[in-house]
Amino acid sequence: MSPVYSVRWSGPEQLVQGRDNAVTCPVRLDGETPTVSAASVALYRGTVPVAAVAASVLNPPAATLLAPSLATESRGPGYTIRWTLTIDGVSHTFDRPAVIVRRTLFPVVAEADLTELHPHLSQLLPSGTTLQQWIDASWSSILNRLVAEGILPDTIIEPYALRDLHRFLALHMMFMAWGSSLRSGGEGNQWAVLADKY
């Protein structure tokens, strides 16, 4: 039986009209990256092919969907990026939903926005970690929720409208993780209390 591979995608790919879009396929098995010997990528609108390009077999496999291939496409969901990878002589297909947008919605939260509320956070972080991982994870969650609700991220004109939501969700996710870790000992699990607060 062929191995069942995972691909670490955080949600649908946002493809921006008017520019080249780099895409990757971070395939994994048992926590390791398998060796890919061939790779190709195709973009579909429903079942209709829109563009096809060769991909590198780097770690992870990567490709660029060129701006002209998106120029006449309608903005919105309904697109699929189909990766075809050859691993150990066997062809595997991985489909990622995609949304075509006018521009990228960017976050306006940085580490200083979290330490503004909790000045000692940086000193409490486990070795080798930063607050950025929680900023990134919460941002992915927000973008996925917007798309699931049928809201194109690029229709939000003022990114700072999401600032409080973003920083509170980042703190909630971080404190939830801390609340279930060894750091949670002591009186009343202060991390779980803070997670509930946010």
N, CA and C of each residue as an Amber inpcrd file, in Angstrom:
protein
   594
   0.8430000  -1.1950000   0.0000000   0.0000000   0.0000000   0.0000000
   0.8790000   1.2460000   0.0000000   0.5000000   2.2190000  -0.8270000
   1.2760000   3.4580000  -0.9430000   1.1190000   4.2960000   0.3170000
   2.1940000   4.9670000   0.7660000   2.0830000   5.8290000   1.9490000
   1.0690000   6.9560000   1.7240000   0.4590000   7.3880000   2.8130000
  -0.4680000   8.5170000   2.7560000   0.2940000   9.7560000   3.2270000
   0.5620000  10.6530000   2.3060000   1.3440000  11.8520000   2.6010000
   0.4390000  12.9880000   3.0990000   1.0100000  13.8690000   3.8890000
   0.3250000  15.0830000   4.3290000   0.9530000  16.2850000   3.6360000
   0.1750000  17.3330000   3.4720000   0.7020000  18.5900000   2.9510000
   0.3350000  19.6800000   3.9530000   1.3320000  20.4340000   4.4030000
   1.1090000  21.4280000   5.4580000   0.6910000  22.7740000   4.8520000
  -0.5750000  22.8400000   4.4680000  -1.1610000  24.0820000   3.9850000
  -2.0770000  24.6250000   5.0730000  -2.0690000  25.9300000   5.2870000
  -2.8790000  26.5080000   6.3610000  -4.2750000  26.9100000   5.9000000
  -4.5460000  26.8370000   4.6150000  -5.8500000  27.2320000   4.0870000
  -5.7430000  27.4430000   2.5960000  -6.7520000  28.0460000   1.9810000
  -6.6960000  28.2690000   0.5400000  -5.5790000  29.2330000   0.1640000
  -5.0100000  29.0170000  -1.0020000  -3.9620000  29.9020000  -1.5180000
  -4.6100000  31.1820000  -2.0360000  -4.0430000  32.3220000  -1.6620000
  -4.4970000  33.5960000  -2.2180000  -3.6110000  33.9540000  -3.4110000
  -4.1980000  33.9730000  -4.5830000  -3.4770000  34.3360000  -5.7980000
  -3.8340000  35.7710000  -6.1570000  -2.8270000  36.6200000  -6.2620000
  -3.0530000  38.0490000  -6.4960000  -2.9690000  38.3520000  -7.9850000
  -4.0320000  38.9510000  -8.5230000  -4.0100000  39.3480000  -9.9290000
  -2.9880000  40.4540000 -10.1400000  -2.3570000  40.4420000 -11.3240000
  -1.4120000  41.4890000 -11.6660000   0.0050000  41.2300000 -11.1990000
   0.2670000  40.0540000 -10.6440000   1.6330000  39.7270000 -10.2440000
   1.8700000  38.2320000 -10.3500000   3.1310000  37.8430000 -10.4180000
   3.4820000  36.4320000 -10.3820000   3.2710000  35.9120000  -8.9600000
   2.7790000  34.6950000  -8.8420000   2.4850000  34.1120000  -7.5370000
   3.3130000  32.8490000  -7.3130000   4.1630000  32.8780000  -6.3040000
   4.9560000  31.6950000  -5.9380000   4.0910000  30.7870000  -5.0740000
   4.0860000  29.5000000  -5.3990000   3.3150000  28.5140000  -4.6420000
   4.2260000  27.3420000  -4.2960000   3.9170000  26.6760000  -3.1870000
   4.7280000  25.5390000  -2.7520000   3.8250000  24.3840000  -2.3330000
   4.4280000  23.2020000  -2.2600000   3.7110000  21.9960000  -1.8380000
   4.5510000  21.2890000  -0.7700000   4.4390000  21.7060000   0.5040000
   5.2680000  21.1400000   1.5680000   4.7690000  19.7720000   2.0350000
   5.0760000  18.7500000   1.2610000   4.5970000  17.3940000   1.5370000
   5.4400000  16.7610000   2.6490000   4.7680000  15.9620000   3.5050000
   5.4350000  15.3600000   4.6610000   4.9560000  13.9220000   4.8750000
   5.8130000  13.1230000   5.4990000   5.4540000  11.7710000   5.9240000
   6.2590000  11.4480000   7.1750000   5.5770000  11.1010000   8.2480000
   6.2450000  10.7710000   9.5140000   7.1840000  11.8760000   9.9740000
   6.7900000  13.1350000   9.7680000   7.6110000  14.2520000  10.2080000
   8.8070000  14.5500000   9.3300000   8.9380000  13.8340000   8.2340000
  10.0740000  14.0150000   7.3260000   9.5870000  14.4880000   5.9610000
  10.5040000  15.0870000   5.1980000  10.2010000  15.5180000   3.8370000
  10.6760000  14.4470000   2.8650000   9.7730000  13.8240000   2.1180000
  10.1960000  12.7960000   1.1650000  10.9060000  13.4100000  -0.0390000
  11.6550000  12.5960000  -0.7430000  12.3570000  13.0570000  -1.9440000
  11.4030000  13.0390000  -3.1300000  11.2360000  14.2100000  -3.7450000
  10.3640000  14.3510000  -4.9190000  11.2480000  14.3660000  -6.1560000
  10.9680000  13.4730000  -7.1030000  11.8120000  13.3840000  -8.3010000
  11.2450000  14.1510000  -9.4900000   9.9540000  14.4710000  -9.4660000
   9.3380000  15.2690000 -10.5430000   8.1200000  15.9810000  -9.9660000
   7.8390000  17.1600000 -10.5220000   6.7090000  17.9400000 -10.0130000
   6.1370000  18.8200000 -11.1150000   4.8230000  18.9710000 -11.0980000
   4.1630000  19.9150000 -12.0050000   2.9520000  20.5000000 -11.2890000
   2.4910000  21.6440000 -11.7970000   1.3860000  22.3650000 -11.1770000
   0.4130000  22.8120000 -12.2630000  -0.8680000  22.7200000 -11.9600000
  -1.8910000  23.2390000 -12.8680000  -2.9300000  23.9830000 -12.0420000
  -3.4120000  25.0840000 -12.5920000  -4.4740000  25.8520000 -11.9580000
  -5.7740000  25.5710000 -12.7090000  -6.8420000  25.2820000 -11.9440000
  -8.1480000  24.9890000 -12.5260000  -9.1830000  25.9670000 -11.9970000
 -10.1370000  26.3230000 -12.8610000 -11.3550000  27.0110000 -12.4620000
 -12.4460000  25.9680000 -12.5540000 -12.8770000  25.4500000 -11.4240000
 -13.7590000  24.2840000 -11.4430000 -12.9950000  23.1190000 -12.0520000
 -13.4840000  22.6210000 -13.1860000 -12.7750000  21.5350000 -13.8810000
 -12.0360000  22.0370000 -15.1220000 -12.0790000  23.3530000 -15.3530000
 -11.4610000  23.9260000 -16.5570000 -10.0150000  24.3130000 -16.2680000
  -9.0400000  23.7670000 -17.0310000  -7.6520000  24.1650000 -16.8050000
  -7.4150000  25.6210000 -17.2070000  -6.6960000  26.3540000 -16.3640000
  -6.3910000  27.7620000 -16.6020000  -4.9300000  27.9490000 -16.9680000
  -4.0460000  27.2480000 -16.2750000  -2.6040000  27.3820000 -16.5120000
  -1.9060000  26.1310000 -16.0100000  -0.7860000  25.8250000 -16.6360000
   0.0410000  24.7000000 -16.1940000   1.4970000  25.1260000 -16.2850000
   2.2740000  24.7850000 -15.2540000   3.6940000  25.1420000 -15.2270000
   4.4950000  23.9990000 -14.6410000   5.7700000  23.9680000 -15.0100000
   6.6790000  23.0090000 -14.3930000   7.0180000  23.5050000 -12.9970000
   7.3990000  22.5890000 -12.1400000   7.7540000  22.9620000 -10.7740000
   9.1210000  22.4140000 -10.4400000   9.8030000  23.0840000  -9.5250000
  11.0960000  22.5960000  -9.0530000  10.8600000  21.4490000  -8.0730000
  11.8590000  20.6350000  -7.8590000  11.7540000  19.5520000  -6.8910000
  12.5580000  19.8980000  -5.6350000  12.6210000  21.1860000  -5.3480000
  13.2940000  21.6300000  -4.1370000  12.5140000  21.1540000  -2.9170000
  13.0200000  21.4800000  -1.7550000  12.3300000  21.1360000  -0.5240000
  11.7570000  22.4200000   0.0860000  10.4750000  22.7410000  -0.0430000
   9.4450000  21.9520000  -0.7170000   9.3880000  22.2480000  -2.2150000
   8.7030000  21.3840000  -2.9850000   8.5050000  21.6860000  -4.4050000
   7.8580000  23.0580000  -4.5690000   8.3020000  23.8010000  -5.5870000
   7.8340000  25.1790000  -5.7630000   7.6020000  25.4740000  -7.2330000
   6.7310000  26.4450000  -7.4820000   6.4390000  26.8810000  -8.8480000
   5.9470000  28.3220000  -8.7970000   5.8750000  28.9470000  -9.9690000
   5.3580000  30.3080000 -10.0680000   4.2390000  30.3380000 -11.1030000
   3.0650000  30.7690000 -10.6560000   1.9560000  31.0000000 -11.5770000
   2.0880000  32.4400000 -12.0550000   2.2940000  32.6110000 -13.3580000
   2.6140000  33.9220000 -13.9130000   1.3790000  34.8170000 -14.0170000
   1.6050000  36.1030000 -13.8610000   0.5230000  37.0890000 -13.8480000
  -0.4080000  36.9820000 -15.0590000   0.1140000  36.8130000 -16.2960000
  -0.7950000  36.7630000 -17.4490000  -1.8370000  35.6480000 -17.3710000
  -1.5110000  34.5450000 -16.6690000  -2.4670000  33.4370000 -16.5960000
  -3.6890000  33.7740000 -15.7390000  -3.5640000  34.7990000 -14.8810000
  -4.6840000  35.1950000 -14.0210000  -5.4000000  36.4450000 -14.5190000
  -4.8550000  37.0890000 -15.5310000  -5.3210000  38.4260000 -15.9380000
  -6.8030000  38.4660000 -16.2880000  -7.3210000  37.4410000 -16.9410000
  -8.7120000  37.4720000 -17.3860000  -9.6390000  36.6500000 -16.4870000
  -9.1090000  36.1200000 -15.4040000  -9.9210000  35.3070000 -14.4980000
 -10.7230000  36.1940000 -13.5510000 -11.8850000  35.7150000 -13.1490000
 -12.7200000  36.4390000 -12.1960000 -12.1450000  36.2920000 -10.7900000
 -12.2480000  37.3590000 -10.0120000 -11.8120000  37.2670000  -8.6230000
 -12.8070000  36.4340000  -7.8270000 -12.2840000  35.7490000  -6.8220000
 -13.1510000  34.9700000  -5.9550000 -12.6770000  33.5400000  -5.8130000
 -13.4680000  32.7210000  -5.0950000 -13.1130000  31.3160000  -4.9000000
 -13.4860000  30.4770000  -6.1070000 -13.3470000  29.1650000  -5.9820000
 -13.7230000  28.2510000  -7.0570000 -12.5490000  27.7570000  -7.8750000
 -11.3330000  28.0630000  -7.4380000 -10.1280000  27.6420000  -8.1400000
  -9.4110000  26.5500000  -7.3490000  -8.6310000  25.7620000  -8.0540000
  -7.8500000  24.6870000  -7.4370000  -6.4500000  24.6810000  -8.0290000
  -5.4540000  24.5910000  -7.1600000  -4.0770000  24.3740000  -7.6060000
  -3.7980000  22.8910000  -7.4430000  -3.5560000  22.2230000  -8.5540000
  -3.3190000  20.7740000  -8.5270000  -1.8270000  20.4840000  -8.7020000
  -1.2570000  19.8960000  -7.6840000   0.1460000  19.4770000  -7.7080000
   0.2200000  18.0010000  -8.0710000   1.1160000  17.6560000  -8.9850000
   1.3980000  16.2600000  -9.3000000   2.8660000  16.0180000  -8.9870000
   3.1160000  15.2000000  -7.9680000   4.4800000  14.9280000  -7.5150000
   4.7980000  13.4560000  -7.6830000   6.0200000  13.1780000  -8.1340000
   6.4930000  11.7960000  -8.1950000   7.4030000  11.5510000  -7.0050000
   6.9980000  10.5920000  -6.1640000   7.7470000  10.2370000  -4.9640000
   7.9730000   8.7320000  -4.9880000   9.2370000   8.3280000  -4.9300000
   9.5890000   6.9010000  -5.0020000   8.9630000   6.2210000  -6.2130000
   8.9600000   6.9400000  -7.3520000   8.4680000   6.3730000  -8.5970000
   6.9600000   6.3340000  -8.7340000   6.2360000   6.8570000  -7.7520000
   4.7690000   6.8270000  -7.7860000   4.2430000   8.2540000  -7.8800000
   3.2610000   8.4680000  -8.7580000   2.6620000   9.7930000  -8.9300000
   1.5750000  10.0200000  -7.8730000   1.6540000  11.1960000  -7.2200000
   0.6680000  11.5740000  -6.2060000   0.0990000  12.9430000  -6.5630000
  -1.2050000  13.1150000  -6.3570000  -1.8770000  14.3820000  -6.6600000
  -2.3680000  15.0320000  -5.3780000  -2.0900000  16.3350000  -5.2420000
  -2.5170000  17.1060000  -4.0830000  -3.2250000  18.3620000  -4.5810000
  -4.4730000  18.5580000  -4.1780000  -5.2650000  19.7100000  -4.6070000
  -5.3760000  20.7200000  -3.4750000  -5.1000000  21.9780000  -3.8010000
  -5.2680000  23.0540000  -2.8190000  -6.2800000  24.0570000  -3.3470000
  -7.3370000  24.3350000  -2.6000000  -8.2700000  25.3860000  -3.0210000
  -7.5340000  26.7170000  -3.1490000  -8.0080000  27.5590000  -4.0500000
  -7.3790000  28.8620000  -4.2610000  -8.4530000  29.9300000  -4.4510000
  -8.0870000  31.1440000  -4.0910000  -8.9520000  32.3140000  -4.2380000
  -8.1500000  33.3630000  -4.9970000  -8.7450000  33.9380000  -6.0370000
  -8.0700000  35.0150000  -6.7610000  -8.5210000  36.3420000  -6.1720000
  -7.5440000  37.1410000  -5.7660000  -7.8280000  38.4180000  -5.1020000
  -7.1360000  39.5580000  -5.8370000  -7.6020000  40.7640000  -5.5560000
  -7.0290000  41.9670000  -6.1760000  -5.7070000  42.3370000  -5.5170000
  -5.6400000  42.1490000  -4.1870000  -4.4280000  42.4720000  -3.4420000
  -4.3940000  41.5990000  -2.1950000  -3.2390000  41.5170000  -1.5590000
  -3.0820000  40.7190000  -0.3560000  -3.5140000  41.5290000   0.8640000
  -4.2910000  40.9060000   1.7230000  -4.6120000  41.5050000   3.0150000
  -3.4660000  41.1660000   3.9660000  -2.8570000  42.1740000   4.5470000
  -1.7030000  41.9350000   5.4070000  -2.0560000  42.2170000   6.8570000
  -1.4040000  41.5080000   7.7980000  -1.6610000  41.7710000   9.2110000
  -0.9810000  43.0540000   9.6700000  -1.5400000  43.6800000  10.7020000
  -0.9380000  44.8920000  11.2670000  -0.4920000  44.6590000  12.7100000
  -0.3840000  43.3820000  13.1000000   0.0400000  43.0230000  14.4540000
   1.4670000  42.5030000  14.4130000   2.2760000  42.9730000  15.3520000
   3.6610000  42.5040000  15.5090000   3.8640000  42.1120000  16.9710000
   5.0520000  41.6080000  17.2800000   5.3260000  41.1520000  18.6460000
   5.0840000  42.2520000  19.6710000   5.4190000  43.4910000  19.3170000
   5.2300000  44.6070000  20.2520000   3.7700000  44.7970000  20.6380000
   2.8460000  44.4020000  19.7780000   1.4220000  44.5330000  20.0920000
   0.9880000  43.5290000  21.1520000   1.6890000  42.4090000  21.2470000
   1.3840000  41.4290000  22.2930000   2.0690000  41.8050000  23.6000000
   3.3190000  42.2410000  23.5230000   4.0310000  42.6130000  24.7500000
   3.5070000  43.9300000  25.3230000   2.7950000  44.7010000  24.5120000
   2.1480000  45.9110000  25.0280000   1.1200000  45.5440000  26.1010000
   0.4380000  44.4010000  25.9110000  -0.5630000  43.9420000  26.8670000
   0.0520000  43.0930000  27.9830000   1.1360000  42.3970000  27.6570000
   1.8170000  41.5190000  28.6270000   3.3220000  41.7260000  28.4640000
   3.8900000  42.7190000  29.1530000   5.2950000  43.1080000  28.9440000
   6.3250000  42.0020000  29.1660000   6.0050000  40.9800000  29.9540000
   6.9950000  39.9560000  30.2830000   6.9050000  38.7120000  29.3890000
   6.1010000  38.7780000  28.3340000   5.9130000  37.6000000  27.4840000
   7.2280000  37.0660000  26.9280000   8.0710000  37.9440000  26.4350000
   9.3130000  37.5060000  25.8010000  10.1800000  36.7070000  26.7650000
  10.1410000  37.0550000  28.0510000  10.9400000  36.3500000  29.0510000
  10.3390000  34.9900000  29.3950000   9.0500000  34.7920000  29.1480000
   8.3730000  33.5420000  29.4940000   8.4080000  32.5180000  28.3690000
   8.7730000  32.9380000  27.1630000   8.7540000  32.0260000  26.0110000
   9.7510000  30.8960000  26.1930000   9.3620000  29.6770000  25.8270000
  10.3270000  28.5770000  25.8390000  11.4830000  28.8800000  24.8910000
  12.6460000  28.3370000  25.1980000  13.8370000  28.5690000  24.3830000
  13.5810000  28.1750000  22.9280000  14.0450000  29.0210000  22.0040000
  13.9230000  28.7170000  20.5780000  12.5850000  29.0740000  19.9660000
  11.7000000  29.7050000  20.7370000  10.4050000  30.1040000  20.1820000
  10.2760000  31.6200000  20.2350000   9.3650000  32.1330000  19.4290000
   9.0800000  33.5710000  19.4130000   7.5680000  33.7660000  19.4150000
   7.1550000  34.9820000  19.6220000   5.7320000  35.3040000  19.5650000
   5.1910000  35.2490000  18.1360000   6.0980000  35.3050000  17.1530000
   5.6710000  35.3380000  15.7580000   4.8620000  34.1040000  15.3740000
   5.1830000  32.9440000  15.9390000   4.4520000  31.7330000  15.5630000
   2.9670000  31.8580000  15.9090000   2.6450000  32.5600000  17.0050000
   1.2470000  32.7420000  17.3850000   0.5930000  33.8120000  16.5250000
   1.3550000  34.8110000  16.1410000   0.8390000  35.8380000  15.2260000
   0.4990000  35.1990000  13.8800000   1.3790000  34.3460000  13.3830000
   1.1520000  33.6840000  12.0970000  -0.0250000  32.7160000  12.1610000
  -0.0840000  31.9010000  13.2220000  -1.1490000  30.9010000  13.3410000
  -2.5190000  31.5670000  13.4500000  -2.6030000  32.6330000  14.2420000
  -3.8920000  33.3120000  14.4000000  -4.2990000  34.0220000  13.1100000
  -3.3190000  34.5760000  12.3790000  -3.6340000  35.2440000  11.1050000
  -4.1830000  34.2420000  10.1010000  -3.5720000  33.0580000  10.0140000
  -4.0860000  32.0200000   9.1140000  -5.5160000  31.6540000   9.4730000
  -5.7890000  31.5530000  10.7680000  -7.1350000  31.2240000  11.2230000
  -8.1370000  32.3000000  10.8060000  -7.7480000  33.5640000  10.9340000
  -8.6310000  34.6760000  10.5480000  -8.9060000  34.6450000   9.0420000
  -7.8560000  34.4560000   8.2340000  -8.0440000  34.4170000   6.7760000
  -8.9510000  33.2620000   6.3690000  -8.7500000  32.0850000   6.9870000
  -9.5890000  30.9300000   6.6620000 -11.0480000  31.1990000   7.0210000
 -11.2700000  31.8540000   8.1450000 -12.6390000  32.1560000   8.5670000
 -13.3040000  33.1280000   7.5940000 -12.5580000  34.1440000   7.1530000
 -13.1110000  35.0950000   6.1880000 -13.5680000  34.3870000   4.9160000
 -12.6800000  33.5300000   4.3750000 -13.0110000  32.8230000   3.1350000
 -14.2020000  31.8920000   3.3560000 -14.2290000  31.1920000   4.5040000
 -15.3370000  30.2860000   4.8070000 -16.6710000  31.0320000   4.9060000
 -16.6050000  32.2950000   5.3440000 -17.8160000  33.1170000   5.4590000
 -18.1860000  33.7820000   4.1280000 -17.3830000  33.5260000   3.0860000
 -17.6630000  34.1100000   1.7800000 -17.1650000  35.5340000   1.6240000
 -16.2390000  35.9400000   2.5030000 -15.6820000  37.2980000   2.4380000
 -14.2960000  37.2250000   1.8270000 -14.1100000  37.8470000   0.6720000
 -12.7760000  37.8820000   0.0800000 -11.8840000  38.7860000   0.9370000
 -10.7060000  38.2970000   1.3340000  -9.8380000  39.1130000   2.1940000
  -9.5300000  40.4920000   1.6240000  -9.4430000  40.6110000   0.2980000
  -9.0730000  41.9060000  -0.2750000 -10.2210000  42.9150000  -0.2760000
 -11.4180000  42.4910000   0.1710000 -12.5160000  43.4530000   0.2680000
 -12.4760000  44.2210000   1.5930000 -11.5890000  43.8170000   2.4910000
 -11.4100000  44.5650000   3.7360000 -10.4450000  45.7040000   3.4240000
 -10.9370000  46.9150000   3.4280000 -10.1780000  48.0710000   2.9760000
  -9.1470000  48.5130000   4.0060000  -9.4760000  48.4370000   5.2720000
  -8.5840000  48.9070000   6.3320000  -8.1090000  47.7140000   7.1570000
  -6.8840000  47.2380000   6.9450000  -6.4100000  46.0620000   7.6870000
  -6.4360000  46.2330000   9.2040000  -6.3030000  47.4820000   9.6970000
  -6.2840000  47.6760000  11.1440000  -7.6440000  47.3560000  11.7730000
  -8.6940000  47.1990000  10.9570000 -10.0000000  46.8100000  11.4910000
  -9.9380000  45.4330000  12.1550000  -8.9530000  44.6350000  11.7740000
  -8.7840000  43.3000000  12.3480000  -7.7300000  43.2660000  13.4530000
  -7.1670000  44.4180000  13.8140000  -6.0170000  44.4370000  14.7340000
  -6.3440000  43.8160000  16.0890000  -7.4030000  44.2780000  16.7430000
  -7.7210000  43.7400000  18.0660000  -8.0730000  42.2630000  17.9970000
  -8.8910000  41.8960000  17.0200000  -9.2200000  40.4870000  16.8340000
  -7.9450000  39.6580000  16.6900000  -7.0230000  40.1560000  15.8770000
  -5.8000000  39.4020000  15.6040000  -4.9460000  39.2560000  16.8580000
  -4.7280000  40.3240000  17.5720000  -3.8400000  40.1870000  18.7300000
  -4.4910000  39.4190000  19.8640000  -5.8240000  39.5690000  20.0540000
  -6.4880000  38.7840000  21.1010000  -6.5010000  37.2990000  20.7470000
  -6.6920000  36.9690000  19.4740000  -6.6790000  35.5630000  19.0760000
  -5.2730000  34.9800000  19.2250000  -4.2420000  35.7550000  18.8910000
  -2.8680000  35.2750000  19.0680000  -2.5890000  34.9760000  20.5360000
  -3.0080000  35.8680000  21.4220000  -2.8130000  35.6500000  22.8540000
  -3.6290000  34.4590000  23.3480000  -4.8670000  34.3510000  22.8750000
  -5.7070000  33.2080000  23.2640000  -5.0380000  31.8880000  22.8690000
  -4.5810000  31.7940000  21.6240000  -3.9670000  30.5500000  21.1510000
  -2.6960000  30.2340000  21.9430000  -1.8990000  31.2490000  22.2140000
  -0.6500000  31.0390000  22.9580000  -0.9390000  30.5680000  24.3810000
  -1.8610000  31.2500000  25.0620000  -2.1600000  30.8820000  26.4430000
  -2.8630000  29.5210000  26.5220000  -3.6560000  29.1770000  25.5120000
  -4.2600000  27.8390000  25.4640000  -3.1720000  26.7780000  25.4140000
  -2.1710000  27.0120000  24.5630000  -1.0680000  26.0520000  24.4520000
  -0.2900000  25.9600000  25.7600000  -0.0250000  27.1030000  26.3540000
   0.7030000  27.1060000  27.6260000  -0.1230000  26.4570000  28.7310000
  -1.4320000  26.6620000  28.6850000  -2.3020000  26.1050000  29.7180000
  -2.3470000  24.5890000  29.7130000  -2.0270000  23.9700000  28.5700000
  -2.0310000  22.5140000  28.4960000  -0.6260000  21.9340000  28.5550000
   0.3620000  22.7930000  28.8240000   1.7460000  22.3320000  28.8950000
   2.2140000  22.2560000  30.3340000   3.4640000  21.9060000  30.5220000
   4.0330000  21.8010000  31.8610000   4.0870000  23.1440000  32.5660000
   4.0190000  24.2480000  31.7970000   4.0490000  25.5760000  32.3970000
   2.7630000  25.8820000  33.1670000   1.7800000  24.9990000  33.0810000
   0.4630000  25.3180000  33.6260000   0.3180000  24.9950000  35.1000000
   1.3400000  24.4860000  35.7530000   1.2320000  24.1180000  37.1520000
   1.0010000  25.3250000  38.0400000   0.7870000  25.0580000  39.3110000
   0.5910000  26.1590000  40.2460000  -0.8850000  26.4390000  40.4620000
  -1.1550000  27.5920000  40.9960000  -2.5040000  27.9110000  41.4200000
  -3.4050000  28.3020000  40.2530000  -4.4560000  27.5330000  40.0960000
  -5.5310000  27.9100000  39.2000000  -5.1900000  28.0220000  37.7300000
  -4.0590000  27.5240000  37.3110000  -3.6630000  27.5450000  35.9060000
  -3.8730000  28.9380000  35.3010000  -2.9630000  29.8240000  35.6020000
  -3.0860000  31.2170000  35.1520000  -3.1740000  31.3310000  33.6440000
  -2.5400000  30.4030000  32.9100000  -2.5600000  30.4900000  31.4380000
  -3.9460000  30.1850000  30.9040000  -4.6260000  29.1770000  31.4760000
  -5.9930000  28.8660000  31.0310000  -6.9310000  30.0340000  31.3340000
  -6.7130000  30.6800000  32.4620000  -7.5400000  31.8430000  32.8100000
  -7.3430000  32.9580000  31.7890000  -6.0650000  33.2090000  31.4180000
  -5.7980000  34.2420000  30.4150000  -6.3330000  33.8530000  29.0460000
  -6.2610000  32.5530000  28.7160000  -6.8130000  32.1050000  27.4390000
  -8.3140000  32.3860000  27.3940000  -9.0110000  32.1050000  28.4890000
 -10.4540000  32.3860000  28.5490000 -10.7240000  33.8810000  28.4310000
  -9.8700000  34.6860000  29.0220000 -10.0380000  36.1440000  28.9750000
 -10.0420000  36.6500000  27.5310000  -9.1460000  36.0830000  26.7090000
  -9.0350000  36.5750000  25.3370000  -9.9560000  35.8320000  24.3770000
